[in-house]
Amino acid sequence: MIERRRRTVVVGGGVAGCVLASRLSRVDDVVLIEAGSRVDAASVPVDVHAALATPGLTWPGVKARRVAGGPLVAYPVARGVGGGSLVNGLVVDRSSGPLVVEEVGANEFGSVDRALVTGLGARAVRLSRRSGMRAAASNVDLEAVDLRLGATVDGLVVGGGRVIGVEIAGGEGDTVVEADRVVLAAGAFASPRILLAAGLGGPAVGRGVQDHPSVVLPLDGPGQFDGPVSGAVARFDGIEVLALNRLPDGQCGVAVALLDPASRGRVTIEEIDLNLLDENTDDLARLTAGVSVAIGRLSDALAAEGLAFADEIPKSGDISSLRDWVRSQVATADPVYTHAASSCSRDVVDEGHAVGGVEGLFVVDASTLPGVPTGSMMNAILDQVDVVSGRWMSS
């Protein structure tokens, strides 16, 4: 008698979902439900601005409140097989799974890269690319996976104290997909919302979400450059400074981000409240200090490249004004770091990523990271997938 293979339904084909589906398909019958499409990663521009502007690769209309009392600001959320690896800046720490790495050569540096090397001792970044083209998680083998593209999840089907399937809308096939195991891999916003809509996971669902508070320091001067958007990065005191050789408006800038924030927010069905720069933490003070150091140490190096910080930015020594400017930018400007994580990590899933209070339901994506990573988000997600898939495939 041939034993029936377990049927696993993976909801969300982003970095975690498509890689997990590929690996589990060696031992399970796997259905991957993804609202977007599947594209050849090499056809997507390596330029992050152009990638984000590519039709169909992001969800329209997603907005988040970045600071308490602030306005709702557009937040780019990837859509399609490969998720964020199709629209991000490609910066990774190391090769991982389908993500190959090429280090940016000094011959590829733009003027902002060179200034960061001179002023802050920056190093060349590592990009997930192959022969100069984008390499994404969508490159994984999905031949044995039942792909349900263009489909969204309407709800979870529960019976006898366990999740036995998902209700879907759109795509081809049945509107109810039965499963022995359901894995949510829909990201830091959608995964908790699916749990909230089903009344599963307990009161901690959606609480604890984190992101990197960041600002862009715009530069005056020539910003036209054909090389990588970011070729050099520096770190000090929990701060990352990243070169932006090209901005959407044709100019250039410097991104400054706080890598290890203490602030945490909440995701509900109605709203995303990131609560960056929580006044009960020192996140604003630390980010402001990092911006001050960056301005002070980069001004001369930028001048040697024919660049200068825009007049709108307060002087590095005027900490009070600089603090107000930083908070305003974090609250209202389009974000350059979008690394939301940890909205399902606290008291929602156990060490095996199982959702408490119900059987057959798991979450594996950025939402289950304990906090926003200080390194590459893609590497952190894939490290998590390595652990989970290894455990499940050996059981």
C-alpha positions as CSV (number, residue, x, y, z in Angstrom):
1,M,0.0,0.0,0.0
2,I,1.4,3.4,-1.0
3,E,1.3,5.9,1.9
4,R,-0.4,9.2,1.0
5,R,2.0,12.1,1.1
6,R,1.2,14.9,3.4
7,R,-0.4,18.0,1.8
8,T,1.1,21.3,2.8
9,V,-0.4,24.6,1.7
10,V,2.0,27.6,1.8
11,V,0.3,31.0,1.8
12,G,2.5,33.6,0.3
13,G,5.2,33.1,-2.3
14,G,7.7,35.7,-1.0
15,V,11.3,34.9,0.0
16,A,10.2,32.5,2.8
17,G,7.2,31.0,1.0
18,C,8.7,30.1,-2.3
19,V,11.9,28.6,-0.9
20,L,10.0,26.7,1.8
21,A,7.6,25.4,-0.8
22,S,10.5,24.3,-3.1
23,R,12.2,22.3,-0.3
24,L,9.1,20.7,1.1
25,S,8.0,19.6,-2.3
26,R,10.7,16.9,-2.1
27,V,8.7,15.1,0.7
28,D,5.2,16.7,0.6
29,D,2.5,17.5,-1.9
30,V,2.8,21.3,-1.8
31,V,0.3,24.0,-2.9
32,L,1.7,27.5,-3.0
33,I,-0.9,30.3,-3.0
34,E,0.4,33.7,-4.2
35,A,-1.5,36.8,-5.1
36,G,1.0,37.9,-7.7
37,S,2.7,36.4,-10.7
38,R,6.0,34.7,-11.4
39,V,8.6,36.6,-13.4
40,D,12.1,36.0,-14.4
41,A,14.3,37.7,-11.8
42,A,16.8,38.7,-14.5
43,S,14.1,40.7,-16.2
44,V,13.6,42.9,-13.2
45,P,15.9,46.0,-13.0
46,V,18.7,45.8,-10.4
47,D,17.9,49.5,-9.7
48,V,15.7,49.4,-6.6
49,H,13.7,52.5,-7.8
50,A,13.0,51.0,-11.2
51,A,12.1,47.6,-9.6
52,L,9.6,49.2,-7.2
53,A,8.0,51.0,-10.2
54,T,7.6,47.8,-12.2
55,P,3.8,47.1,-12.5
56,G,2.6,44.2,-10.5
57,L,5.5,43.7,-8.2
58,T,4.1,45.6,-5.3
59,W,0.7,45.8,-3.5
60,P,-1.1,49.1,-4.3
61,G,-2.4,51.3,-1.5
62,V,-0.5,49.9,1.5
63,K,0.1,52.6,4.1
64,A,1.6,52.6,7.5
65,R,1.7,55.1,10.4
66,R,5.4,55.4,11.1
67,V,5.4,57.5,14.3
68,A,2.8,58.0,17.0
69,G,0.4,60.7,15.8
70,G,2.0,60.9,12.4
71,P,0.3,60.5,9.0
72,L,-0.2,57.4,7.1
73,V,2.7,57.0,4.6
74,A,2.9,54.7,1.5
75,Y,4.8,51.5,2.4
76,P,6.0,49.3,-0.5
77,V,5.1,45.7,0.0
78,A,6.3,43.1,-2.5
79,R,3.9,41.0,-4.5
80,G,4.8,37.9,-6.6
81,V,6.9,34.8,-6.4
82,G,10.2,35.9,-4.9
83,G,8.6,38.7,-2.9
84,G,11.0,41.3,-1.6
85,S,14.0,39.9,-3.4
86,L,12.4,41.2,-6.6
87,V,12.1,44.8,-5.6
88,N,14.8,45.4,-2.9
89,G,18.2,47.0,-3.1
90,L,19.8,43.5,-3.4
91,V,22.1,44.1,-0.4
92,V,22.9,40.8,1.4
93,D,25.5,39.6,3.9
94,R,26.4,36.4,2.1
95,S,25.2,33.8,-0.4
96,S,22.1,31.9,0.9
97,G,20.0,29.3,-1.0
98,P,19.0,30.8,-4.3
99,L,20.7,34.1,-3.6
100,V,24.2,34.3,-5.1
101,V,26.5,37.2,-4.2
102,E,28.7,39.6,-6.1
103,E,30.7,42.2,-4.3
104,V,30.6,45.7,-5.8
105,G,34.0,46.5,-7.3
106,A,35.7,49.8,-6.7
107,N,35.5,50.4,-10.4
108,E,31.7,50.5,-10.0
109,F,31.7,53.1,-7.2
110,G,29.8,56.3,-7.7
111,S,30.6,59.6,-6.1
112,V,28.6,58.9,-2.9
113,D,30.3,55.5,-2.5
114,R,33.7,57.1,-2.7
115,A,32.8,59.8,-0.2
116,L,31.6,57.1,2.3
117,V,34.9,55.2,1.9
118,T,36.9,58.4,2.5
119,G,34.8,59.8,5.3
120,L,33.6,56.8,7.1
121,G,35.9,53.9,6.1
122,A,33.0,52.2,4.3
123,R,33.3,48.8,2.6
124,A,31.9,47.6,-0.6
125,V,28.4,46.1,-0.4
126,R,27.5,42.6,-1.5
127,L,24.6,42.4,-3.9
128,S,22.4,39.4,-4.8
129,R,23.1,39.4,-8.5
130,R,24.6,37.1,-11.1
131,S,26.7,38.7,-13.9
132,G,25.3,42.0,-13.0
133,M,21.6,40.9,-13.2
134,R,19.2,40.5,-10.3
135,A,19.2,37.1,-8.5
136,A,16.0,36.5,-6.5
137,A,14.4,33.8,-4.4
138,S,12.0,33.2,-7.3
139,N,14.9,31.3,-9.0
140,V,14.2,28.2,-6.9
141,D,12.8,25.0,-8.4
142,L,9.0,25.0,-8.2
143,E,8.5,22.3,-10.8
144,A,6.9,19.9,-8.2
145,V,4.8,22.7,-6.6
146,D,1.1,23.3,-7.4
147,L,1.3,27.0,-8.0
148,R,-2.0,28.9,-7.5
149,L,-1.1,32.4,-8.8
150,G,-3.3,35.4,-8.7
151,A,-5.1,34.0,-5.7
152,T,-5.7,35.6,-2.3
153,V,-6.7,34.0,1.0
154,D,-10.2,34.7,2.2
155,G,-9.9,32.7,5.4
156,L,-8.7,29.6,7.2
157,V,-10.8,26.4,7.4
158,V,-10.9,25.0,10.9
159,G,-12.4,21.7,12.0
160,G,-11.9,19.6,15.1
161,G,-9.4,21.9,16.7
162,R,-7.1,22.1,13.7
163,V,-6.7,24.0,10.5
164,I,-7.7,21.8,7.6
165,G,-7.5,24.2,4.6
166,V,-7.8,27.7,3.3
167,E,-10.4,29.5,1.4
168,I,-9.1,31.4,-1.6
169,A,-10.4,33.9,-4.1
170,G,-9.1,34.3,-7.6
171,G,-6.7,32.1,-9.5
172,E,-7.6,28.7,-10.9
173,G,-9.0,25.7,-9.2
174,D,-11.0,25.1,-6.1
175,T,-12.1,27.9,-3.8
176,V,-11.2,25.7,-0.8
177,V,-7.8,24.1,-0.7
178,E,-7.7,21.2,1.8
179,A,-4.5,20.7,3.7
180,D,-2.8,18.5,6.4
181,R,-0.6,21.5,7.2
182,V,-1.0,25.2,6.5
183,V,2.0,27.5,6.6
184,L,1.5,31.3,6.6
185,A,4.4,33.0,4.8
186,A,2.6,36.2,3.8
187,G,4.8,38.6,5.5
188,A,4.9,40.9,8.6
189,F,1.6,42.6,7.7
190,A,-0.5,39.9,6.0
191,S,0.3,36.9,8.1
192,P,-0.9,38.5,11.4
193,R,-4.0,39.8,9.6
194,I,-4.9,36.3,8.4
195,L,-4.6,35.1,12.0
196,L,-6.6,38.1,13.4
197,A,-9.4,37.5,10.9
198,A,-9.6,33.8,11.9
199,G,-9.4,34.7,15.6
200,L,-6.3,32.5,16.0
201,G,-3.0,33.0,17.7
202,G,-4.1,34.8,20.8
203,P,-3.8,38.4,22.0
204,A,-0.2,38.8,20.9
205,V,-0.9,38.6,17.2
206,G,0.2,41.7,15.5
207,R,1.9,43.2,18.5
208,G,5.7,43.8,18.6
209,V,6.2,44.7,14.9
210,Q,9.5,46.4,14.3
211,D,11.2,48.3,11.5
212,H,14.4,50.2,10.9
213,P,13.8,54.0,11.4
214,S,15.8,55.7,8.7
215,V,16.2,59.0,6.9
216,V,17.7,60.1,3.6
217,L,20.1,63.0,3.6
218,P,19.6,64.6,0.2
219,L,22.7,65.9,-1.6
220,D,23.1,68.9,-3.9
221,G,25.3,68.2,-6.9
222,P,25.5,65.8,-9.9
223,G,23.4,62.7,-9.2
224,Q,23.5,60.9,-12.6
225,F,25.2,57.6,-12.3
226,D,24.8,54.3,-14.2
227,G,26.3,51.9,-11.6
228,P,24.7,50.3,-8.5
229,V,22.3,52.5,-6.5
230,S,24.3,51.5,-3.4
231,G,27.9,50.4,-3.6
232,A,29.3,51.2,-0.2
233,V,28.1,50.9,3.4
234,A,29.5,51.9,6.8
235,R,28.5,51.0,10.3
236,F,29.2,52.5,13.7
237,D,27.4,52.5,17.1
238,G,24.3,50.6,15.9
239,I,24.0,52.9,12.9
240,E,24.2,52.0,9.2
241,V,25.1,54.6,6.5
242,L,24.4,53.6,3.0
243,A,25.3,55.3,-0.2
244,L,22.4,56.3,-2.5
245,N,24.2,57.2,-5.8
246,R,20.8,57.7,-7.4
247,L,17.4,58.8,-6.1
248,P,14.1,58.7,-8.0
249,D,14.3,62.4,-8.7
250,G,17.7,62.0,-10.4
251,Q,19.7,63.4,-7.5
252,C,21.6,61.4,-4.9
253,G,21.8,61.0,-1.1
254,V,22.9,59.2,2.0
255,A,20.7,56.9,4.0
256,V,21.2,56.7,7.7
257,A,19.4,53.9,9.7
258,L,19.1,52.7,13.3
259,L,19.9,49.0,13.1
260,D,18.8,47.8,16.6
261,P,15.7,49.9,17.6
262,A,13.8,49.3,20.8
263,S,10.5,50.7,19.5
264,R,7.7,48.3,18.7
265,G,4.3,48.8,17.1
266,R,1.2,46.9,16.2
267,V,-0.5,45.5,13.1
268,T,-4.3,45.2,13.2
269,I,-6.8,44.4,10.4
270,E,-7.5,48.1,10.1
271,E,-4.1,49.7,10.5
272,I,-0.3,49.3,10.5
273,D,1.2,51.4,13.4
274,L,5.0,50.9,13.4
275,N,5.5,53.3,16.3
276,L,9.1,54.1,15.2
277,L,11.0,56.4,17.6
278,D,8.8,55.6,20.6
279,E,9.3,58.4,23.1
280,N,9.8,55.7,25.8
281,T,13.0,54.6,24.1
282,D,16.2,56.4,23.1
283,D,15.8,55.5,19.4
284,L,15.3,59.1,18.3
285,A,18.4,60.3,20.2
286,R,20.5,57.5,18.8
287,L,19.4,58.0,15.2
288,T,19.9,61.8,15.5
289,A,23.4,61.2,16.9
290,G,24.2,58.9,14.0
291,V,22.9,61.5,11.5
292,S,25.1,64.1,13.2
293,V,28.2,62.0,12.9
294,A,27.5,61.2,9.3
295,I,27.1,64.9,8.4
296,G,30.3,65.8,10.3
297,R,32.5,63.1,8.9
298,L,31.2,63.2,5.3
299,S,31.0,66.9,4.5
300,D,34.6,67.3,3.3
301,A,34.6,63.9,1.5
302,L,31.4,64.9,-0.3
303,A,32.8,68.3,-1.2
304,A,35.8,66.5,-2.9
305,E,33.2,64.8,-5.1
306,G,31.4,68.0,-6.0
307,L,28.5,67.2,-3.6
308,A,27.1,68.9,-0.5
309,F,24.3,68.2,2.0
310,A,21.1,70.0,1.0
311,D,20.4,73.3,2.8
312,E,17.2,71.8,4.4
313,I,19.3,69.6,6.7
314,P,20.3,71.3,10.0
315,K,24.0,71.5,10.9
316,S,25.6,68.6,12.6
317,G,26.1,70.5,15.8
318,D,22.6,71.8,16.1
319,I,21.3,68.7,17.8
320,S,17.9,70.2,18.8
321,S,17.0,71.2,15.2
322,L,18.5,68.0,13.8
323,R,16.4,65.9,16.2
324,D,13.2,67.7,15.0
325,W,14.2,67.2,11.4
326,V,15.0,63.5,11.8
327,R,11.6,62.9,13.5
328,S,9.8,64.8,10.8
329,Q,11.5,62.8,8.1
330,V,10.9,59.4,9.7
331,A,7.2,60.4,10.1
332,T,6.4,61.8,6.7
333,A,9.0,60.9,4.0
334,D,8.8,57.8,1.8
335,P,10.8,55.1,3.7
336,V,14.1,53.9,2.3
337,Y,14.4,51.0,4.7
338,T,11.3,48.8,4.7
339,H,12.2,45.7,6.8
340,A,9.0,45.1,8.9
341,A,9.4,42.1,11.1
342,S,8.3,40.4,14.4
343,S,4.5,40.9,14.3
344,C,3.9,37.2,15.1
345,S,6.9,36.3,17.3
346,R,5.9,37.0,20.8
347,D,3.7,34.3,22.3
348,V,2.1,33.5,18.9
349,V,4.3,30.7,17.7
350,D,6.4,28.1,19.5
351,E,10.0,27.1,18.7
352,G,8.6,24.9,15.9
353,H,6.7,27.8,14.4
354,A,3.4,26.2,15.3
355,V,0.5,28.6,16.2
356,G,-0.7,28.1,19.7
357,G,-4.3,26.9,20.4
358,V,-4.8,25.1,17.1
359,E,-3.2,22.2,15.3
360,G,-1.9,22.2,11.7
361,L,-1.1,25.9,11.5
362,F,2.4,27.4,11.3
363,V,4.0,30.8,10.4
364,V,7.4,31.1,8.8
365,D,8.4,34.5,7.5
366,A,9.6,37.9,8.7
367,S,6.8,38.1,11.2
368,T,8.3,35.3,13.3
369,L,11.7,36.9,13.6
370,P,12.3,38.0,17.2
371,G,13.1,41.5,16.0
372,V,14.1,43.4,13.0
373,P,17.5,42.0,11.9
374,T,20.7,44.1,12.3
375,G,22.0,42.3,9.1
376,S,20.4,41.4,5.8
377,M,16.6,40.7,6.1
378,M,16.8,38.2,3.3
379,N,19.6,36.2,5.0
380,A,17.7,36.3,8.3
381,I,14.5,34.9,6.6
382,L,16.4,32.2,4.7
383,D,18.3,31.1,7.8
384,Q,14.9,30.6,9.5
385,V,13.7,28.6,6.5
386,D,16.8,26.5,6.6
387,V,16.1,25.5,10.2
388,V,12.4,24.9,9.7
389,S,12.6,23.0,6.5
390,G,15.5,20.8,7.8
391,R,13.4,19.9,10.8
392,W,10.3,19.2,8.9
393,M,11.9,17.2,6.1
394,S,13.7,14.9,8.6
395,S,10.5,14.2,10.6
